[in-house]
Amino acid sequence: MFHASEPLKAEYLTQPGDIIVRLTTPYTAILIDSTTTGLIVSSNFMIIRMESNALLPDYLFWLLNTPAVKRRIYTSTTSNVLSAVKASFFTQFQFHVPPISQQERIGQIHKLARRETALLHQLAEEKEKYYAAILAREDSSMKRGTSV
């Protein structure tokens, strides 16, 4: 836990709808929700906060994580050891903004796809545990049985 000597301004803490982008490889963006609000953001990251309702956070979150945008980020990195991208890249980043209804659809599909992927990973982990338990039980029953 971080204890500040004085209260921090809200602009330095994450808020729902913020997008946090890592400025070094792999340049991943995350969307802040109610479970990740109020966090302090390191200087290795930047906060993108919406100032208008013309662009939905869910849509921008999806867009920043697409392979095409990641390629654009990679090509604009500095040539230092960390391969960091300057925050100004994101302030000058230009892209087509579709209608809100289309942004909502893309955001919802992306959210569902991420949820499905997480559930599939969880299912795979549970299956591994299940099979390991079955094999352990079979192994112990073989050890109790007769020897050849």
JOTADA-V132295 format. One record per residue. N is the residue number from 1. RES is the residue in three letters. PHI is phi as a letter, one per 20 degrees, with the letter a starting at -180 (none if undefined). OMEGA is omega in whole degrees, 0 to 359 (NA if undefined). NEAR is the number of other C-alpha atoms within 8 Angstrom. Layout:
n=N res=RES phi=PHI omega=OMEGA near=NEAR
n=N res=RES phi=PHI omega=OMEGA near=NEAR
This chain:
n=1 res=MET phi=none omega=181 near=2
n=2 res=PHE phi=d omega=177 near=3
n=3 res=HIS phi=d omega=180 near=4
n=4 res=ALA phi=e omega=180 near=6
n=5 res=SER phi=f omega=176 near=4
n=6 res=GLU phi=b omega=181 near=4
n=7 res=PRO phi=g omega=178 near=5
n=8 res=LEU phi=e omega=177 near=7
n=9 res=LYS phi=f omega=182 near=6
n=10 res=ALA phi=g omega=181 near=6
n=11 res=GLU phi=f omega=179 near=5
n=12 res=TYR phi=e omega=181 near=8
n=13 res=LEU phi=d omega=180 near=12
n=14 res=THR phi=f omega=179 near=15
n=15 res=GLN phi=c omega=178 near=11
n=16 res=PRO phi=g omega=181 near=10
n=17 res=GLY phi=n omega=176 near=11
n=18 res=ASP phi=f omega=172 near=14
n=19 res=ILE phi=d omega=179 near=13
n=20 res=ILE phi=d omega=182 near=12
n=21 res=VAL phi=d omega=176 near=12
n=22 res=ARG phi=f omega=184 near=12
n=23 res=LEU phi=e omega=175 near=12
n=24 res=THR phi=c omega=183 near=10
n=25 res=THR phi=g omega=17 near=9
n=26 res=PRO phi=e omega=175 near=5
n=27 res=TYR phi=l omega=182 near=10
n=28 res=THR phi=f omega=175 near=9
n=29 res=ALA phi=d omega=174 near=11
n=30 res=ILE phi=c omega=180 near=8
n=31 res=LEU phi=d omega=181 near=12
n=32 res=ILE phi=e omega=176 near=14
n=33 res=ASP phi=c omega=184 near=10
n=34 res=SER phi=f omega=181 near=7
n=35 res=THR phi=e omega=182 near=5
n=36 res=THR phi=c omega=180 near=10
n=37 res=THR phi=e omega=176 near=11
n=38 res=GLY phi=n omega=180 near=7
n=39 res=LEU phi=e omega=174 near=7
n=40 res=ILE phi=e omega=183 near=7
n=41 res=VAL phi=d omega=179 near=10
n=42 res=SER phi=f omega=179 near=6
n=43 res=SER phi=f omega=175 near=5
n=44 res=ASN phi=f omega=182 near=7
n=45 res=PHE phi=c omega=173 near=10
n=46 res=MET phi=c omega=178 near=12
n=47 res=ILE phi=d omega=171 near=10
n=48 res=ILE phi=d omega=182 near=8
n=49 res=ARG phi=c omega=182 near=7
n=50 res=MET phi=f omega=177 near=10
n=51 res=GLU phi=d omega=179 near=4
n=52 res=SER phi=c omega=179 near=5
n=53 res=ASN phi=e omega=182 near=6
n=54 res=ALA phi=f omega=181 near=5
n=55 res=LEU phi=c omega=181 near=11
n=56 res=LEU phi=e omega=179 near=11
n=57 res=PRO phi=g omega=180 near=11
n=58 res=ASP phi=f omega=180 near=12
n=59 res=TYR phi=f omega=180 near=12
n=60 res=LEU phi=f omega=176 near=9
n=61 res=PHE phi=g omega=178 near=12
n=62 res=TRP phi=f omega=184 near=11
n=63 res=LEU phi=f omega=182 near=8
n=64 res=LEU phi=f omega=180 near=10
n=65 res=ASN phi=e omega=179 near=10
n=66 res=THR phi=f omega=179 near=8
n=67 res=PRO phi=g omega=181 near=6
n=68 res=ALA phi=f omega=180 near=6
n=69 res=VAL phi=f omega=178 near=10
n=70 res=LYS phi=f omega=176 near=11
n=71 res=ARG phi=f omega=178 near=8
n=72 res=ARG phi=f omega=178 near=8
n=73 res=ILE phi=f omega=180 near=11
n=74 res=TYR phi=g omega=183 near=8
n=75 res=THR phi=f omega=181 near=6
n=76 res=SER phi=d omega=181 near=8
n=77 res=THR phi=f omega=175 near=10
n=78 res=THR phi=f omega=184 near=8
n=79 res=SER phi=e omega=176 near=6
n=80 res=ASN phi=e omega=183 near=6
n=81 res=VAL phi=f omega=184 near=4
n=82 res=LEU phi=e omega=186 near=6
n=83 res=SER phi=l omega=182 near=10
n=84 res=ALA phi=e omega=174 near=11
n=85 res=VAL phi=e omega=179 near=12
n=86 res=LYS phi=f omega=179 near=9
n=87 res=ALA phi=g omega=180 near=8
n=88 res=SER phi=f omega=176 near=6
n=89 res=PHE phi=g omega=184 near=10
n=90 res=PHE phi=f omega=178 near=7
n=91 res=THR phi=f omega=180 near=6
n=92 res=GLN phi=d omega=182 near=6
n=93 res=PHE phi=f omega=180 near=6
n=94 res=GLN phi=d omega=180 near=4
n=95 res=PHE phi=b omega=178 near=4
n=96 res=HIS phi=f omega=177 near=4
n=97 res=VAL phi=d omega=180 near=5
n=98 res=PRO phi=f omega=177 near=6
n=99 res=PRO phi=g omega=182 near=6
n=100 res=ILE phi=g omega=182 near=9
n=101 res=SER phi=f omega=179 near=6
n=102 res=GLN phi=f omega=176 near=8
n=103 res=GLN phi=f omega=179 near=13
n=104 res=GLU phi=f omega=179 near=11
n=105 res=ARG phi=f omega=181 near=8
n=106 res=ILE phi=f omega=179 near=10
n=107 res=GLY phi=f omega=180 near=11
n=108 res=GLN phi=f omega=178 near=9
n=109 res=ILE phi=f omega=180 near=8
n=110 res=HIS phi=f omega=179 near=9
n=111 res=LYS phi=f omega=178 near=8
n=112 res=LEU phi=f omega=179 near=8
n=113 res=ALA phi=f omega=178 near=8
n=114 res=ARG phi=f omega=179 near=8
n=115 res=ARG phi=f omega=179 near=8
n=116 res=GLU phi=f omega=179 near=8
n=117 res=THR phi=f omega=179 near=8
n=118 res=ALA phi=f omega=179 near=8
n=119 res=LEU phi=f omega=178 near=8
n=120 res=LEU phi=f omega=176 near=8
n=121 res=HIS phi=f omega=179 near=8
n=122 res=GLN phi=f omega=178 near=8
n=123 res=LEU phi=f omega=180 near=8
n=124 res=ALA phi=f omega=178 near=8
n=125 res=GLU phi=f omega=179 near=8
n=126 res=GLU phi=f omega=178 near=8
n=127 res=LYS phi=f omega=179 near=8
n=128 res=GLU phi=f omega=178 near=8
n=129 res=LYS phi=f omega=180 near=8
n=130 res=TYR phi=f omega=181 near=8
n=131 res=TYR phi=f omega=178 near=8
n=132 res=ALA phi=f omega=179 near=8
n=133 res=ALA phi=f omega=178 near=8
n=134 res=ILE phi=f omega=181 near=8
n=135 res=LEU phi=f omega=178 near=8
n=136 res=ALA phi=f omega=179 near=8
n=137 res=ARG phi=f omega=178 near=8
n=138 res=GLU phi=f omega=180 near=8
n=139 res=ASP phi=f omega=180 near=8
n=140 res=SER phi=f omega=178 near=8
n=141 res=SER phi=f omega=176 near=8
n=142 res=MET phi=f omega=181 near=8
n=143 res=LYS phi=f omega=179 near=8
n=144 res=ARG phi=e omega=183 near=6
n=145 res=GLY phi=f omega=182 near=6
n=146 res=THR phi=f omega=178 near=6
n=147 res=SER phi=e omega=183 near=4
n=148 res=VAL phi=e omega=NA near=2
